[in-house]
Amino acid sequence: MRAECHKELGDRENVLADTGKALKVNDKNMAALAMRGDAYYSMDEFELAQRHYRQVMALKLLNSGIGLFYADSGLNWPSATAGTGR
């Protein structure tokens, strides 16, 4: 991913631009979400970083046995923005 090169160069704005484009193609791209979280964190944008990290965690749970439990139980899946005031 080109964003990884930008990350190595410390070019956070282009990291955000490239990961944004990747997420428009696949909004469940965990690598892009995590890299975007890292970029926001390094810019002291902690709420934005947390939002992206929560999305990664939710996707990881969804792909695990816990996600299957929620699907089979009829319980509501926790929102990726739960606890963020959004």
C-alpha atoms as an extended CHARMM CRD file, in Angstrom:
* protein
*
        86  EXT
         1         1  MET       CA              0.0000000000        0.0000000000        0.0000000000  PROA      1               0.0000000000
         2         2  ARG       CA              1.3670000000        3.3860000000       -0.9820000000  PROA      2               0.0000000000
         3         3  ALA       CA              0.2440000000        4.7920000000        2.3760000000  PROA      3               0.0000000000
         4         4  GLU       CA              2.8880000000        2.6310000000        4.0770000000  PROA      4               0.0000000000
         5         5  CYS       CA              5.6010000000        4.4810000000        2.1500000000  PROA      5               0.0000000000
         6         6  HSD       CA              4.1200000000        7.8090000000        3.2050000000  PROA      6               0.0000000000
         7         7  LYS       CA              4.0350000000        6.5920000000        6.7990000000  PROA      7               0.0000000000
         8         8  GLU       CA              7.7360000000        5.7040000000        6.6800000000  PROA      8               0.0000000000
         9         9  LEU       CA              8.4730000000        9.1920000000        5.3370000000  PROA      9               0.0000000000
        10        10  GLY       CA              6.3880000000       10.8220000000        8.0780000000  PROA      10              0.0000000000
        11        11  ASP       CA              3.9590000000       12.2390000000        5.5080000000  PROA      11              0.0000000000
        12        12  ARG       CA              0.7730000000       11.9720000000        7.5820000000  PROA      12              0.0000000000
        13        13  GLU       CA             -1.4000000000       14.0060000000        5.2290000000  PROA      13              0.0000000000
        14        14  ASN       CA             -0.7550000000       11.6030000000        2.3510000000  PROA      14              0.0000000000
        15        15  VAL       CA             -1.2610000000        8.6360000000        4.6810000000  PROA      15              0.0000000000
        16        16  LEU       CA             -4.7240000000       10.0020000000        5.4060000000  PROA      16              0.0000000000
        17        17  ALA       CA             -5.3920000000       10.7080000000        1.7310000000  PROA      17              0.0000000000
        18        18  ASP       CA             -4.3460000000        7.2440000000        0.5350000000  PROA      18              0.0000000000
        19        19  THR       CA             -6.0600000000        5.3290000000        3.3260000000  PROA      19              0.0000000000
        20        20  GLY       CA             -9.1940000000        7.3940000000        2.7190000000  PROA      20              0.0000000000
        21        21  LYS       CA             -9.1670000000        6.2800000000       -0.9200000000  PROA      21              0.0000000000
        22        22  ALA       CA             -8.6250000000        2.6600000000        0.1310000000  PROA      22              0.0000000000
        23        23  LEU       CA            -11.5570000000        2.8600000000        2.5430000000  PROA      23              0.0000000000
        24        24  LYS       CA            -13.8280000000        4.2100000000       -0.1970000000  PROA      24              0.0000000000
        25        25  VAL       CA            -13.1450000000        0.9820000000       -2.0930000000  PROA      25              0.0000000000
        26        26  ASN       CA            -13.4320000000       -1.2750000000        0.9870000000  PROA      26              0.0000000000
        27        27  ASP       CA            -14.6580000000        0.2900000000        4.2090000000  PROA      27              0.0000000000
        28        28  LYS       CA            -13.6300000000       -2.8540000000        6.1220000000  PROA      28              0.0000000000
        29        29  ASN       CA             -9.9260000000       -2.6030000000        5.2300000000  PROA      29              0.0000000000
        30        30  MET       CA             -8.4150000000       -3.1120000000        8.6860000000  PROA      30              0.0000000000
        31        31  ALA       CA             -4.8850000000       -2.1740000000        7.6150000000  PROA      31              0.0000000000
        32        32  ALA       CA             -6.1010000000        1.1620000000        6.2430000000  PROA      32              0.0000000000
        33        33  LEU       CA             -8.2170000000        1.8230000000        9.3400000000  PROA      33              0.0000000000
        34        34  ALA       CA             -5.3090000000        1.0510000000       11.6770000000  PROA      34              0.0000000000
        35        35  MET       CA             -2.8480000000        3.1360000000        9.6660000000  PROA      35              0.0000000000
        36        36  ARG       CA             -5.3320000000        5.9980000000        9.6410000000  PROA      36              0.0000000000
        37        37  GLY       CA             -5.6740000000        5.6690000000       13.4220000000  PROA      37              0.0000000000
        38        38  ASP       CA             -1.8900000000        5.8020000000       13.7580000000  PROA      38              0.0000000000
        39        39  ALA       CA             -1.7040000000        8.9380000000       11.5980000000  PROA      39              0.0000000000
        40        40  TYR       CA             -4.3890000000       10.7020000000       13.6200000000  PROA      40              0.0000000000
        41        41  TYR       CA             -2.7280000000        9.6150000000       16.8730000000  PROA      41              0.0000000000
        42        42  SER       CA              0.6040000000       11.0590000000       15.7470000000  PROA      42              0.0000000000
        43        43  MET       CA             -1.2070000000       14.3370000000       14.9940000000  PROA      43              0.0000000000
        44        44  ASP       CA             -2.6900000000       14.4010000000       18.5440000000  PROA      44              0.0000000000
        45        45  GLU       CA             -6.1660000000       13.8390000000       17.0810000000  PROA      45              0.0000000000
        46        46  PHE       CA             -6.9760000000       11.2650000000       19.7350000000  PROA      46              0.0000000000
        47        47  GLU       CA            -10.7480000000       11.0780000000       19.2190000000  PROA      47              0.0000000000
        48        48  LEU       CA            -10.3340000000       10.4310000000       15.5010000000  PROA      48              0.0000000000
        49        49  ALA       CA             -7.6310000000        7.8520000000       16.2130000000  PROA      49              0.0000000000
        50        50  GLN       CA             -9.8550000000        6.1280000000       18.7530000000  PROA      50              0.0000000000
        51        51  ARG       CA            -12.7300000000        5.9690000000       16.2610000000  PROA      51              0.0000000000
        52        52  HSD       CA            -10.5680000000        4.1730000000       13.7120000000  PROA      52              0.0000000000
        53        53  TYR       CA             -9.0580000000        1.8130000000       16.2890000000  PROA      53              0.0000000000
        54        54  ARG       CA            -12.5670000000        0.9310000000       17.5130000000  PROA      54              0.0000000000
        55        55  GLN       CA            -13.5920000000        0.0760000000       13.9550000000  PROA      55              0.0000000000
        56        56  VAL       CA            -10.6170000000       -2.2750000000       13.6640000000  PROA      56              0.0000000000
        57        57  MET       CA            -11.5070000000       -3.9310000000       16.9770000000  PROA      57              0.0000000000
        58        58  ALA       CA            -15.1530000000       -4.3310000000       15.9290000000  PROA      58              0.0000000000
        59        59  LEU       CA            -14.1210000000       -5.9090000000       12.6210000000  PROA      59              0.0000000000
        60        60  LYS       CA            -11.7340000000       -8.2880000000       14.3790000000  PROA      60              0.0000000000
        61        61  LEU       CA            -14.5110000000       -9.3600000000       16.7490000000  PROA      61              0.0000000000
        62        62  LEU       CA            -16.9480000000       -9.7120000000       13.8860000000  PROA      62              0.0000000000
        63        63  ASN       CA            -14.5260000000      -12.0910000000       12.1540000000  PROA      63              0.0000000000
        64        64  SER       CA            -14.0520000000      -14.1310000000       15.3230000000  PROA      64              0.0000000000
        65        65  GLY       CA            -16.2930000000      -16.5760000000       17.1310000000  PROA      65              0.0000000000
        66        66  ILE       CA            -17.7250000000      -13.7020000000       19.1660000000  PROA      66              0.0000000000
        67        67  GLY       CA            -19.1610000000      -12.2070000000       15.9940000000  PROA      67              0.0000000000
        68        68  LEU       CA            -20.8360000000      -15.5160000000       15.2230000000  PROA      68              0.0000000000
        69        69  PHE       CA            -22.2960000000      -15.5620000000       18.7380000000  PROA      69              0.0000000000
        70        70  TYR       CA            -23.9300000000      -12.1820000000       18.1790000000  PROA      70              0.0000000000
        71        71  ALA       CA            -25.2500000000      -13.2500000000       14.7800000000  PROA      71              0.0000000000
        72        72  ASP       CA            -26.7990000000      -16.4270000000       16.1980000000  PROA      72              0.0000000000
        73        73  SER       CA            -28.1090000000      -14.9110000000       19.4410000000  PROA      73              0.0000000000
        74        74  GLY       CA            -30.1640000000      -12.0850000000       17.9610000000  PROA      74              0.0000000000
        75        75  LEU       CA            -28.3660000000       -9.5960000000       20.2420000000  PROA      75              0.0000000000
        76        76  ASN       CA            -27.4540000000       -6.2070000000       18.8340000000  PROA      76              0.0000000000
        77        77  TRP       CA            -23.8580000000       -5.8840000000       17.7380000000  PROA      77              0.0000000000
        78        78  PRO       CA            -22.0410000000       -3.0940000000       19.6600000000  PROA      78              0.0000000000
        79        79  SER       CA            -21.3950000000       -0.0400000000       17.5290000000  PROA      79              0.0000000000
        80        80  ALA       CA            -17.8080000000        0.8260000000       16.5990000000  PROA      80              0.0000000000
        81        81  THR       CA            -18.5120000000        4.2830000000       17.9870000000  PROA      81              0.0000000000
        82        82  ALA       CA            -19.9900000000        3.0810000000       21.2930000000  PROA      82              0.0000000000
        83        83  GLY       CA            -18.5630000000        5.0130000000       24.1880000000  PROA      83              0.0000000000
        84        84  THR       CA            -17.2210000000        7.8250000000       22.0150000000  PROA      84              0.0000000000
        85        85  GLY       CA            -20.2030000000       10.1270000000       22.4600000000  PROA      85              0.0000000000
        86        86  ARG       CA            -21.2200000000        9.8170000000       18.7920000000  PROA      86              0.0000000000
